[in-house]
């Protein structure tokens, strides 16, 4: 599906961005994508070493009943793939840093009534910060991952991050936190592959046992998918009021921290809306232990802004005056036309049409065509709907 109805045009030139004969550290999660990415790096003539990241200290469970990506079985699958490829393989323990930089951040964001994206934090602080830092210290030239995204050389020789060839698998959004320096040492061998089916078929031809291993969709440190239970254990779950936009109580919740803006299911409202239409979570106020609900149109925002800004290359020349772009606020959402500007230390974004469901804590990634420009973590939004 084409995003935002735009023609997908790459703004960079098509020259291959990878040098020959690199020393490549292949991050191997134990899945099919990272295994094939490592195999392609070997085929390209690079000196490849595989590494699996141990991100949890409670890794004794196998995948049975688990849907994460950090289990003992995953480490074993990664090792088998490395053996099949004939490359050295190591396991690096990043559990402490993952706990501090990803899990604790996730809990703190929910405690503040925000909607975090732990995959963004993991890419930013673990895979392309901690891992890359160690890889460079050990003399590696690049870190290869199984992400579906493309790197091309721009008109002035700089690296540009672009969407993958297959929109359905494109993961450029979760890589939008990468800086130009990190892109200089990134390697995405799957970016030009037009379908996941081709990757699985290639894995089968190569004799990789992960060829038909299911994808992981859940938060890796909540393998049973029970986010509410996970947060209740850490933040508590005291009953509190669910209010409409006038302040009238319309229900009772069992812990405000577990709710997210835009949520419809699980509200258990005792007072129906006067118009009979469903209501959605509009805001969460953990200090008051309140959840505010309202109609779908109240989720639409006319402005969003954040101070934690990074650029994947040079800051746009017209950043202060404002520039046209597309903005995407969810990993699997569509990018929509917008105009952005840097004002008073904030990246302020105005969608051309009201944008539904953008919430503090989410990441707003900016695009120019297929190219990723940069991102910010949303700190505030301005509703497009009157109260």
C-alpha positions as CSV (number, residue, x, y, z in Angstrom):
1,X,0.0,0.0,0.0
2,X,1.5,3.4,-1.0
3,X,1.8,5.7,2.0
4,X,-0.1,8.9,2.1
5,X,-1.0,8.5,-1.6
6,X,2.4,9.8,-2.7
7,X,4.6,8.4,-5.5
8,X,7.6,6.7,-3.9
9,X,10.6,8.5,-5.2
10,X,14.1,8.1,-3.7
11,X,15.8,11.4,-3.4
12,X,19.3,10.0,-3.3
13,X,21.3,8.3,-6.1
14,X,21.4,4.5,-6.4
15,X,25.1,3.9,-5.6
16,X,25.7,1.1,-3.2
17,X,26.5,2.6,0.2
18,X,28.7,-0.3,1.4
19,X,32.4,-0.5,1.1
20,X,34.0,-3.8,0.0
21,X,35.7,-6.2,2.4
22,X,34.3,-4.7,5.6
23,X,34.5,-6.3,9.1
24,X,30.8,-6.7,9.9
25,X,29.2,-7.5,13.2
26,X,25.9,-9.3,12.3
27,X,23.3,-8.9,15.1
28,X,21.5,-12.2,15.0
29,X,18.2,-12.3,17.0
30,X,17.4,-15.9,16.2
31,X,14.9,-15.1,13.5
32,X,14.9,-15.6,9.8
33,X,15.5,-11.9,8.8
34,X,18.7,-11.5,10.7
35,X,20.0,-14.9,9.6
36,X,19.5,-14.1,5.9
37,X,21.0,-10.6,6.5
38,X,24.1,-12.3,7.9
39,X,24.2,-14.7,5.0
40,X,24.1,-11.9,2.5
41,X,26.9,-10.1,4.2
42,X,29.0,-13.3,3.9
43,X,28.1,-13.6,0.2
44,X,29.2,-10.0,-0.3
45,X,32.7,-10.9,0.8
46,X,32.7,-9.2,4.2
47,X,34.4,-10.7,7.2
48,X,31.3,-11.5,9.3
49,X,31.0,-12.3,13.0
50,X,27.6,-13.1,14.5
51,X,26.4,-11.9,17.9
52,X,23.2,-12.6,19.8
53,X,22.2,-10.0,22.4
54,X,21.1,-11.4,25.8
55,X,18.6,-8.8,26.9
56,X,17.0,-10.6,29.8
57,X,18.4,-12.3,32.9
58,X,15.3,-14.5,33.0
59,X,15.9,-16.4,29.8
60,X,15.3,-19.9,31.1
61,X,12.0,-20.4,29.4
62,X,11.7,-21.7,25.8
63,X,9.3,-20.3,23.3
64,X,6.5,-22.6,24.4
65,X,3.9,-20.2,25.7
66,X,6.2,-17.2,24.9
67,X,6.1,-14.8,22.0
68,X,9.1,-12.7,22.6
69,X,12.5,-12.6,20.8
70,X,15.0,-13.0,23.6
71,X,14.5,-16.6,24.7
72,X,17.0,-19.4,25.1
73,X,15.6,-20.9,21.9
74,X,16.3,-17.7,20.0
75,X,19.9,-17.8,21.1
76,X,20.2,-21.5,20.0
77,X,18.6,-20.7,16.6
78,X,21.0,-17.8,16.1
79,X,24.0,-20.1,16.9
80,X,22.8,-22.8,14.5
81,X,22.4,-20.2,11.8
82,X,26.0,-18.9,12.4
83,X,27.3,-22.5,12.3
84,X,25.5,-23.1,9.0
85,X,27.1,-19.9,7.6
86,X,30.5,-20.8,9.0
87,X,31.0,-17.6,10.9
88,X,32.2,-17.0,14.5
89,X,29.4,-16.5,17.0
90,X,29.2,-14.9,20.4
91,X,26.5,-13.9,23.0
92,X,26.8,-10.4,24.5
93,X,25.1,-9.7,27.7
94,X,23.3,-6.4,27.5
95,X,20.6,-7.2,30.0
96,X,21.5,-4.5,32.6
97,X,21.6,-1.8,30.0
98,X,18.4,-3.1,28.3
99,X,16.7,-3.0,31.7
100,X,17.8,0.6,32.5
101,X,17.4,2.1,29.0
102,X,14.4,0.2,27.6
103,X,12.3,-1.5,30.3
104,X,12.6,1.2,33.0
105,X,12.0,3.9,30.4
106,X,8.9,2.0,29.2
107,X,7.5,1.8,32.8
108,X,8.4,5.4,33.5
109,X,6.6,6.6,30.4
110,X,3.4,4.8,31.3
111,X,3.7,6.1,34.8
112,X,3.7,9.6,33.3
113,X,0.6,8.9,31.2
114,X,2.5,8.6,28.0
115,X,2.6,6.0,25.2
116,X,6.2,4.7,24.7
117,X,7.6,2.7,21.8
118,X,10.2,0.3,23.3
119,X,11.4,-0.8,19.9
120,X,12.5,2.8,19.2
121,X,14.4,2.9,22.5
122,X,16.0,-0.4,21.8
123,X,17.3,0.6,18.4
124,X,18.4,4.0,19.7
125,X,20.1,3.0,22.9
126,X,21.0,-0.7,22.5
127,X,21.5,-1.9,18.9
128,X,22.8,1.4,17.4
129,X,24.4,2.9,20.5
130,X,25.7,0.3,23.0
131,X,26.3,-2.5,20.4
132,X,27.7,-0.1,17.8
133,X,30.0,1.5,20.3
134,X,31.4,-1.9,21.3
135,X,31.7,-3.0,17.7
136,X,33.7,0.0,16.7
137,X,36.0,-0.4,19.7
138,X,36.6,-4.0,18.5
139,X,37.5,-2.8,15.0
140,X,34.3,-3.6,13.1
141,X,33.3,-1.3,10.3
142,X,29.5,-1.9,10.4
143,X,26.7,-3.5,12.3
144,X,24.3,-5.5,10.1
145,X,20.7,-6.2,11.1
146,X,17.7,-7.8,9.5
147,X,15.7,-4.6,9.4
148,X,13.8,-3.8,6.2
149,X,15.1,-0.4,5.3
150,X,17.5,1.0,2.6
151,X,20.6,3.1,2.7
152,X,21.6,5.0,-0.4
153,X,24.3,7.6,-1.2
154,X,22.9,11.1,-1.5
155,X,23.9,13.7,-4.1
156,X,26.7,15.1,-1.9
157,X,28.0,11.7,-0.8
158,X,26.1,11.5,2.4
159,X,24.2,8.4,3.5
160,X,20.4,8.6,3.4
161,X,17.9,6.3,5.2
162,X,15.0,5.3,3.0
163,X,12.0,3.0,3.2
164,X,12.4,-0.6,2.2
165,X,11.3,-2.0,-1.2
166,X,8.3,-3.7,0.4
167,X,5.9,-1.2,2.2
168,X,4.3,-4.0,4.2
169,X,7.6,-4.9,5.9
170,X,9.2,-1.4,5.9
171,X,10.9,-0.7,9.2
172,X,12.4,2.7,8.5
173,X,10.1,4.2,11.1
174,X,11.7,2.3,14.0
175,X,15.1,3.3,12.6
176,X,14.1,7.0,12.5
177,X,16.0,7.6,15.8
178,X,19.4,6.9,14.1
179,X,21.8,9.7,13.6
180,X,24.1,10.4,10.6
181,X,27.1,9.0,12.5
182,X,25.2,5.8,13.3
183,X,24.0,5.4,9.7
184,X,27.6,5.6,8.6
185,X,28.2,2.2,10.3
186,X,24.8,0.6,9.6
187,X,24.2,-2.2,7.1
188,X,20.7,-3.4,6.1
189,X,21.1,-6.3,3.6
190,X,17.3,-6.9,3.3
191,X,16.3,-3.4,2.2
192,X,15.9,-4.1,-1.5
193,X,14.0,-7.4,-1.0
194,X,10.5,-7.1,-2.4
195,X,8.8,-9.6,0.0
196,X,9.3,-11.5,3.2
197,X,8.3,-14.7,1.3
198,X,11.5,-14.4,-0.8
199,X,13.5,-14.1,2.4
200,X,12.0,-17.3,3.8
201,X,12.5,-19.1,0.5
202,X,16.2,-18.0,0.5
203,X,16.6,-19.2,4.1
204,X,15.2,-22.6,3.1
205,X,17.6,-22.8,0.1
206,X,20.5,-22.0,2.4
207,X,19.5,-24.8,4.8
208,X,18.7,-22.4,7.7
209,X,16.4,-24.0,10.2
210,X,14.7,-20.7,10.9
211,X,13.2,-20.5,7.4
212,X,9.6,-20.9,8.6
213,X,10.0,-19.6,12.2
214,X,7.1,-17.3,13.1
215,X,7.6,-13.6,13.4
216,X,7.6,-12.0,16.8
217,X,5.1,-9.2,17.3
218,X,4.9,-8.7,21.0
219,X,7.0,-6.6,23.3
220,X,10.0,-8.9,23.9
221,X,10.1,-8.3,27.6
222,X,6.4,-9.1,28.0
223,X,6.3,-12.4,26.1
224,X,2.9,-13.4,27.3
225,X,1.4,-10.1,25.9
226,X,-0.1,-9.1,29.2
227,X,1.0,-5.4,29.3
228,X,-1.7,-4.5,31.8
229,X,-0.4,-7.2,34.2
230,X,3.2,-6.2,33.7
231,X,2.5,-2.6,34.5
232,X,0.2,-3.4,37.4
233,X,3.0,-5.4,39.0
234,X,5.3,-2.5,38.8
235,X,3.1,0.6,39.2
236,X,0.1,-0.8,41.1
237,X,-3.5,-0.8,39.9
238,X,-5.7,1.3,42.1
239,X,-9.3,1.8,41.0
240,X,-10.1,5.3,39.8
241,X,-12.6,7.3,37.8
242,X,-13.2,7.3,34.0
243,X,-14.5,10.8,33.1
244,X,-16.0,12.3,30.0
245,X,-14.7,15.7,28.6
246,X,-17.1,17.6,30.9
247,X,-15.7,15.9,34.0
248,X,-18.7,13.7,34.6
249,X,-17.8,10.2,35.8
250,X,-18.9,7.5,33.3
251,X,-17.0,4.5,34.6
252,X,-14.3,3.0,36.9
253,X,-10.9,1.7,35.8
254,X,-8.5,-0.6,37.5
255,X,-5.3,1.3,37.1
256,X,-4.8,4.3,34.9
257,X,-1.2,3.5,33.9
258,X,-2.2,0.6,31.7
259,X,-4.4,2.7,29.3
260,X,-3.2,4.3,26.1
261,X,-4.6,7.2,24.1
262,X,-6.9,5.9,21.4
263,X,-7.9,2.8,23.3
264,X,-11.4,1.6,22.9
265,X,-11.6,-1.9,24.3
266,X,-11.6,-2.7,28.0
267,X,-13.1,0.6,29.2
268,X,-16.1,-1.0,31.0
269,X,-18.1,2.2,30.9
270,X,-21.2,2.3,33.1
271,X,-22.8,5.3,31.5
272,X,-23.4,5.1,27.7
273,X,-22.7,8.1,25.5
274,X,-25.8,10.3,24.8
275,X,-25.4,9.7,21.1
276,X,-24.8,5.9,21.5
277,X,-21.4,6.1,19.8
278,X,-18.3,4.4,21.2
279,X,-15.8,6.3,23.2
280,X,-12.0,6.3,23.2
281,X,-9.3,7.2,25.7
282,X,-8.4,10.8,25.1
283,X,-5.9,11.4,28.0
284,X,-4.5,9.7,31.1
285,X,-3.7,11.5,34.3
286,X,-1.7,9.1,36.6
287,X,-1.2,11.5,39.5
288,X,-5.0,11.9,39.8
289,X,-5.5,8.3,38.7
290,X,-8.0,9.5,36.1
291,X,-8.8,8.4,32.5
292,X,-10.6,10.8,30.2
293,X,-12.7,9.4,27.3
294,X,-14.6,11.0,24.4
295,X,-15.6,10.6,20.8
296,X,-13.3,9.4,18.0
297,X,-13.1,12.9,16.5
298,X,-11.6,14.3,19.7
299,X,-8.5,12.2,19.1
300,X,-7.6,14.2,16.0
301,X,-4.8,16.6,16.5
302,X,-3.9,19.8,14.6
303,X,-0.4,20.1,16.1
304,X,2.2,17.9,17.7
305,X,5.6,18.8,19.1
306,X,8.6,17.4,20.9
307,X,11.9,18.6,22.2
308,X,13.9,15.3,21.9
309,X,14.8,15.7,18.3
310,X,17.4,13.8,16.1
311,X,18.1,14.1,12.4
312,X,19.3,11.3,10.2
313,X,21.5,13.7,8.2
314,X,21.9,17.4,8.0
315,X,19.2,19.6,9.7
316,X,17.0,20.9,6.9
317,X,18.2,24.2,5.7
318,X,14.7,25.7,6.1
319,X,14.1,24.1,9.5
320,X,13.4,27.4,11.3
321,X,11.2,28.8,8.6
322,X,9.3,25.5,8.1
323,X,9.4,22.8,5.4
324,X,7.0,20.4,3.8
325,X,7.3,16.7,4.8
326,X,5.2,13.6,5.6
327,X,4.8,12.5,9.3
328,X,4.3,9.0,10.6
329,X,3.4,8.4,14.3
330,X,3.1,4.6,14.4
331,X,5.2,1.8,13.1
332,X,2.5,0.4,10.9
333,X,0.6,3.6,10.3
334,X,0.5,5.7,7.2
335,X,2.6,8.8,6.7
336,X,0.5,11.9,6.1
337,X,1.4,15.3,4.5
338,X,2.5,17.9,7.1
339,X,4.6,21.0,7.6
340,X,7.3,21.1,10.3
341,X,9.5,23.7,11.8
342,X,12.0,24.0,14.7
343,X,10.8,26.7,17.1
344,X,12.2,27.4,20.6
345,X,14.0,24.1,20.8
346,X,10.9,22.2,19.8
347,X,10.1,20.4,16.5
348,X,6.6,21.5,15.8
349,X,4.6,19.6,13.2
350,X,1.3,20.6,11.6
351,X,-0.4,17.9,9.6
352,X,-2.2,19.2,6.5
353,X,-5.3,17.4,7.7
354,X,-6.0,16.5,11.4
355,X,-4.1,13.4,12.5
356,X,-5.8,10.8,14.5
357,X,-4.5,9.2,17.6
358,X,-1.1,11.0,18.1
359,X,-0.2,10.9,21.8
360,X,2.7,12.1,24.0
361,X,5.4,9.4,24.2
362,X,4.9,8.3,20.6
363,X,7.6,9.0,18.0
364,X,6.9,11.3,15.1
365,X,9.2,10.4,12.2
366,X,9.5,12.8,9.3
367,X,9.9,11.8,5.7
368,X,10.6,13.4,2.3
369,X,9.3,10.9,-0.1
370,X,10.9,7.6,1.0
371,X,13.7,9.3,2.8
372,X,13.8,9.6,6.6
373,X,14.6,13.1,7.7
374,X,14.5,12.8,11.5
375,X,12.2,12.4,14.4
376,X,11.0,13.6,17.8
377,X,9.3,12.1,20.8
378,X,6.0,13.8,21.1
379,X,5.7,15.9,24.3
380,X,2.4,17.6,23.6
381,X,-0.5,17.7,21.1
382,X,-3.1,20.3,20.3
383,X,-6.6,18.9,19.5
384,X,-8.3,19.7,16.3
385,X,-11.8,19.2,17.9
386,X,-13.5,21.7,20.2
387,X,-14.5,20.4,23.6
